[in-house]
């Protein structure tokens, strides 16, 4: 097959009305100018899945799923883009015109298919070794000792690579794979430095084998674990990066746990495969593991589409805490809430479950605390914690972690908490952050250019006020008479809210809203278009005012606490004293909230 040309894709999208297509899978009910249903991508009791016929897109306010008619078919039927286009083309009676692939592209596509087939067959080969062959007796005993029986081994397709230099190589040749294909699979290592000129040998030998799958369940690599605790060889050997496997883009277990992650909105993160399997089988099914202990930006971005926060369930020793810290930049970069599960000293999830039971483990997950609180508690237990050197070192560590935190409200609140706990002046601690943050440019109208990559990076308050401006004319008019810089810590978010509130468009009018959004950064348009879905609560202005007032109160409260700290260390400065009294007066002038602020996207 060739490459589907762009004109065909446009005709397929135009020829398939999204209401008709989605309505052929499950019933939709009209909701104003949109249609709604229970979301097919996560479990819910109240419908939060909306389809907009004017914009020909769908959006779920529960799990965040969104896209076009082609994207829906891809997600719902679990197929790739070309397959979804072909199915919709057949439905609309459109002939698919395909561009001929270049010889190089055709060869690469063919090799990818061959490598996937080889990995699928290798997984069966290893699995049958484990279940049926005498050479795997030690591996079966090892699994039994770890509480992993035959049913679990079958469910996760665990396997065993026998202690042989060429067992898998011979198997591959017998199955019709060429030496070139085998050499590019990552399943074999070259015998010399010439890249295989001197032959190949099996990469995995005498190891318990864990298939690594992509999110649709295709085997794309392996991780092999030694069976002997005292073995001199590396504890784990993993597939190298190949045409089908990129370590930093894969989350182990995601193909099994995606629905549970969406349902729970929280991901429990384990370090290794056995820890993940033990947790999953103990009933903690919203679990994943990175390929290595630290998250990459791509892995964190994948998680952000599914969850709001993570519970890091790494080993309880210093190495586990260090691994957690290495994961923070990527996780905070996606504005994920990060908590730490505190395991018994010297234990990991697997040993905790075996020694203390599944209920104890689940309780530790439920009781997970904020990363910064756990880190400071552990540091405070050190007798040397009070020394200036130790406190300074900890302040730099925590500031480095905080530097990645994008949500401005959470960032400021955490700075206050950490500086207060360390008894370091707020200003001094804040000076450790953001030294390399780029300066932001200002438009002629005074609003900020928005250098964020997606609406998912905006704070919840910012998302709600953006949605209010896009959906409610009264809310937009009320906000246009005010300056968002008075309530937002983050100038980027203030600039965006001001720009939406003062923009020349009529909220709720798809054509006008779409034309206005086209003037914004491309990376924001899709997220803001989803926010513009016409399901704003009737009291849009009241809710926007309540959100605004709550933010104003919070910002004043934070400043008041800062002033209290600075007054204590400044000998009663008159300027600080005057500002403190002014803050107190402004707080007393703010009326109490009469409306409970709705969550972003609530219908």
N, C-alpha and C positions, 0 to 999 in steps of 0.2 A: 504493500500500500504506500501511496505517496503522501505528500503534505497537503492538507486541505487548504485551498486558497482563501484569502480574506473575503472576497466577494461572496463566496458560498456561505461562510460563517455569518456574514451580515444578513443574507437572505434567509438563512435558517432561523436566526434570532427574530427577524421581522415576521416570519411566517408561522411562528408558534406563540400564540397568546399565552402569557404566563398563567392566567386564571384557568384557561382550559387545560393546560398541561398539568398543573398541580392538582386541579380539581379531578383529574382522571385517576389520581393516586388515592386521594381521600377527600371527604366533603369539606367545602369552604362555606363560611357564612358571611353575609355582607355586614360590614361595620363602617357606616358612613360611606366614604368614597373608596374605602379599602375592603379587603376580605380577610377573614381570620380563621384560625383553626388551632387545635392543640399541636404543638411543635412535634414533628416527626423525628427530630434529632436529639431530644432529651425528654425525660419523664416529667410531666406537669399535670396539674389538675385544672388550672385556669388557662384559657388560650392566650398565648403571647406571641404567636406566629402570625405575622401580617403580610399580606400580598398587595402590592400597589399596582393597579392596572395602568395608571397614567405613566409611571416610571418603569413599568415592566420589571420590577424587582421584588424580592422577598426579604424580610428581616424578622428575626426572633429576638424579642426583648428579654428573653430568659437566658438563652445560651449564646446569643450573639451571632448565630448563623445568618448569613446574608449573601445575596448575589443575584445573578440573572437567571433566566430560564435554563440556560446551558449549565450554569453552576449548580442549579437545583438537581438536575438529572445526574450530574457527576456525584454529588453528595448523597443523594437518595439511593441511587443504584450502585454506588461504589465503583464507578467506571472512570476511565481517563477522558480527557477532553475530546480527542478524535472520536471515541466511541459514542460519547454523548451527542456530538454533532451529527453523526451518522444516524443515530436513532431518531433524533428530532427531524432530520431531513426526510427519513422514510415516513414519518408521521405526517409531514406536510406535503409529501409528494415532490420533494425537491431533489434534483439530480446533483450528487456531490461531485464537484470538480476538484481534482487533486493535482497538485504540482508534482512533477517527478523529483524524487530525492536525488541529491548528488550521489555519486558512487561512494564517496567517503561517508556521508550521512547514512546511506543504506547499509554500509558495512557496520557502522557503529550500532545502528538499531538492531541488526541481526546478531551482533556479538552480545548486546545487552540481553536479548531474549535467550541466547544460548547460556549465558552465565546464570540467569535466573533459573533456567531448567536444571543446570548442573547443581546449583545450591539446593534446589528442591529435592533432587535425587540423593545428594550427599546427606541431607537431613534424614532421609529415610534409611540410608545406609548406616549412619551412626545410631539411629533409633533402634533398628533391628539388632545391631550389635549389643546394645544395652539390654534389650528384652529377651533375646533368644540365644545368645552365644556364650559359651563358657568363659571366653577371654574377658568378659565383662563382670565376672562374679565379684571382684573387689569393688567395682563401681556400684553394683547393686547393694552391696553391704554398706558402702559409704552413704548412699542415699537413705537407706533404712535407718542408719544411725542418726541422720539429720532429720528424721521424721517425714521423709518424702517417699511415699509408697508408689506402687506401680501405677495407680490411677493418676497420680499427680505427674509422674514421668510421662504418661501417655498424653495428658492434657497439654503439657508444655513441650511435647516432642523432644524430651531430653535424650541424649545419645552418649555413645562411648566411642572414642577413637583408639583403636588398639595400638599396642606398642609395636609398630611396624614402620619402616621407612617408605614403603611404597604400596600399602594396602589400598588407599584411596586412589592413588595414581593409576594402579592397575584397574580398579573398578571404573574409573573415568574413561580409560582407553577402551575397555570392553563395552561401555555404553555408547561409543561412537564419537567421543569428544576428541578433538585434535590436541596435540601437545601445545600448540599456540593458545588455544582456548583454556586449557588447564593452567598454563603458565600465567594467564591474565586474570585468573579467578581469585587469587589471594589464598587459595587453599594449599598452596605448595610454595616451598622456598628453593631458591637456586642453589646449586651445589658449589658455585663459584661466584666471583665478582663480575662475571660477564653477562649477568642477567638471564641465566638459564642456558647459556651455550654449552655448559658442561652437564646439563641434565637438572632434574628437580627431585625433591623428596617431600614427603607429607609434612606439612607445617604442624599438624596436631597429632600427637602420639601419646598414648596412655593418659588420656584426659577425659574428664566428664564434659560433655559437649552441650552448650546452650545455643540453640538457633537464635539469631538476631533477625527480627522481622521488621519490615516497614509498616506503616500504619494501616495497610490493607492486608497484612498477613503474609506477604511474600518473603521468603527467606533470602536475605541479602548478605549475610555474614555469620560468623560463629565466634563464640567465646569458649575457650577450653580451660578447665580448672584441673590442677594437679590433685591427686587423691591422697598423697602422703603429706602430712603436716610438716615433716622434716625435710622434704625434698629441696635440693639445691636449685632446681630450676625455678623460673618465675612462677608465681602462684597462678596467674592467668596469662594466657596467650590469646590475643584477639586477631581477627582478620585485619589485614592492612586495608587502606583505602583503595577502592577499585572503581570500575565504571558504574557499579550498582550500589556501592557502600561508601558513605562519607560519615565518619565517626561523629563529627560535631552536629550532624543533622538528624540523628536517630535517638529516640527514647525507647529503651527496652521495655517491652510489655504494653506499649500503647495500643497495639492492635486488639488486645484483650480488654483493656481498662478504659478506653475512650469514653464509652457511655457512662461509666461510673464517675469518671472525672467531671463530666458535664453535669451530672446529677448532683454531685456533692459540692461543686464549685471550688474544691480544694484538692490539691495533689499532694499525696504523701510520697516523699522522695527518699528512696533507699540508695545505698551505694552500689550494691551488687545484685547479681541475678538470684542467688539463693535467698538473700534477704527479701527481695521483692516477692518471690514465689511463696515464701513462708508467710509474709504479711497478707498476700492475696488469699491464700488458703485459710488463713485465720479469720477471714471476713472483712479485712481492710482492702477493699477492691479498687479504691480510687488511688492507685499507687503506680509509680513509674520509677525508672532508674536511668540516669544519663550513662553514656558509654565512657566511664571515667567519673570522678567525683565532682568535678567543677562543671557548671553549666556554660554552654556557649550561648551567644546572642540568639542564634537560630532556634535552639532548643527552648529557650525562654519564650521566644515569640510564639512558637508552636503551643506551648502551655497556656499563654495568655488568651488564645482563642477559645480555650476550654474552661479555664478556672480563674478565680480572683486572687487566690493565695496558695502558698505551699507550706507544708510542714516538713522540714528537713529532719530525716530520721537517720542520721549518720552515727558512726561509732561514738561512744561516750568519752573517748580519750582526746588528748590534745590534737591528734591528727584529724579526728572527726570534726572538731571545731574549726581547724584550719581549712578543711575541705569546705565547710559551710561558708566561711569568709570568702573563699575563692569563687563561690557561686553568686555572691551578692551583686556584683556589678551587672551581670546579665539579668538577674531576677528583678532588682530594683529598677533597672533600665526599662522594664516592661510594667512598672508600677504594681508589681505583685506584692501582696502582704507576705512577709517571711517570718515563720515561727520555727522554734526548735523543740523537738520532742526529747525529753530528758530520760535516757535509758539508765539502768543500773550500772555502776562502775564496771568497766571492763567488758560490757556486753554490747552486742549488736542486735538488730531486730530478730534475727533467727534464733540466737541463743536466749534472748529475752522471752520469746514465745515458748520455747522448749522448757525453760526453767521456771518461768513464772505464770505461764498460761496466756491464752489469747485475750481473756478479759483484761488482764493487767496491761497488755500491750495496747489494746484499744483505749484504755483509760489514759495511758501516757500520750497517745495521739490526741485525744480530746482535750487534755490538759496542757498541750504545747503552748509555750509562751513566746512573746516577742523576742526576736534575736538579740536586740540590744539589752533587754532586761536580763536574759540568761547570761550573756557575755559579762555584764557588769557584776552579776552575782558571783560568777565563777572567779572573776578577778578579785572581788572583795574578800573571798575566802583565803587568798594568799596573804600571809603575814607581812609581806613586803608591799602590799597594795598602797598603804598610806604614804610611802616615800615619793618625793617629787619626781624622781626618775621613772618609777613604775607608772605613776598617774599620767605623766606626759606621754609615755609610750602608748598607754591604752587610749589616751585622747587622740593621738595620731591614727591609731588603728581604726577607731570608731568613726573618726572624721573621714577617713578614706572610704569606709563603707557607706557613710551618709552621702558622700559626694555623688553617688549614683542614683540617689532617691529623687525621682522627678516630681512626685506629687507635692506641690508647694506647701499645702496645709500640713500634711503629714510630716514633711521635711522640717518645718519650723517647730511643730509640736515635739518631734523627736530631739531636735537640737536643745530645746528647753529642758526636756527630761534628762538627757545625757549630761548636759553642762551642770544642771542642778545636782545630779547624783555624784558627779565628780568634784563638785564644789569649785568649778572653774567659771569665771565670769562669762556670761553669754557671748559678749563681744569677742573675747579672747578665743573661745572655742569656735565661734563662727568664722574667725579669721583663717582657720585651718582648712576651710572648705572653699571650693569653687575658684581656686586660683587660676585654673586653666579654662574656665568657662568662656566661650566666645561672646563678644559684645554683640548686642542685637541692634539691627538697623531700624529706623523709624520712618514710616510713610509720611507724606505731606500732610495728611489729615491727623497726624499725631498717633495713629494706631500702629501697633507693632507688626512687622512681618512675622509670620508664625513658622519657625523653623522646626516644627515637630513632624514626625513621620506618620502619625496616624491619630485619629480621635481617641483610640484606646489609651493614648498616653496622657490625655487630659484628665484632670481631677474630676471626681463625681459632681462636685458643685459646678464646675465649669461646663461639663456635659449637660447638666440640667438647664442652666441658664441659656446655653446655646440652643437647646431644644425648645425652650420657652420662646425665645426670640423668633425662631423659625416657624413655630406653630401658632402662636397667639399674638394677634395684633395689639391687644391691650398690654400684654407683658412687654412686647417690643417697644411700644411707646413709652411705658413707664421706665424701662431701662435706658432708653435713649436720652432721657433727661438727667441721667446720672453718669458718674465716671467710675468705671470698674476698677481703676487703679487704686481706689480708696478701700477696696475690700479684698483684692487679690494680692498675694505675695509675689506670684509669678507674673512678670510683666507680659510674657507671651500670652498667657491666658486672659489677662486684662485687655490686651490689644484685640484679641479675637472676639471677646464678648462685646466690646465697644463697636467693633466693626460690624458685627451681626445686628446689634441694636440700632445702629444708625444707617444701615444699608438701605438702598432704594429698591425695595421689593415688598410685596404684600404677603404676609405669612399665610400659609395654607394654600397658596396658589402655585401649583407645581411648576408651571412654565416660568413664572417670575423668580421663584426660589432657585430653580435649576440654573437660570441665566446668571443669577447673582453668585451662586456657588462656583460657577465656572471661572469667576474672577479670582478665586482663592487658590492656594497651593494645591497641586494635584493630589498630594498624599492625604489631604483632609477631605476632599470632595466626597468620597464614598462614605466615610463615617458620618459627615454632616448630612448627607442625603438620607442616610438611615434615620438620623435624629429627626428629620423633617417629616417623617411619616405622620399623617394627620389623625393622631389619637390623643391630642393634648387634653388633660382634664379640663372641665368647664371653668374652674377657678384658676386659669393660667396665670393671671397677674398676681393673684393672692399668693400662689405658691412661689412664684418668682420673687415676690417681695419678702416672703418668709425666708427663702434661701439667702437672699441678699443680706437681710437683717441678721440672720444667724452667722453669716461670714463676717459681717462687720463687728458683731459682738465678740466672736472668737479672736479676730485680729487685735481688738482692743484689750481683751483679756490676756492674750499672749504678751502684748507690749507692757501691760500693767505688771505682769510677773517678772518680766525682764527688768523693769525699773526698780522693783522691790529688791532684786538681787544687786543691781548696780548701786542703789542707795546704801545698801548694807556695806558695800566695799568702797564707797566714795566719801564717807564722812559727812553725809547729809548735804550734798551739793544743792544749791538753791535752784539752779536750772532744772535739775532732775526732779526736785520736789514739786516745782510748778507744773512740769509735764505730768507728773503722777496725779496731781489734783485735777488737772484738766481731763485726763483719761477717766478718772473716777466719775467726773461730772457727765462726760459723754456717755459712759455706760449707764448711768442712772436715767439719762434722757431717752435711751432706746426702749420703746414699748415692748412688753412681753409678747412672745409669739402667740398668735391666736389661731394659726393654721399649722397643722403638721405638714412638714415638707415631704412631698412625694418623692419616691426614688426615681432615678433617671429612667426614662422609658416606660414608666408605669402607665397603663391605659386608663 
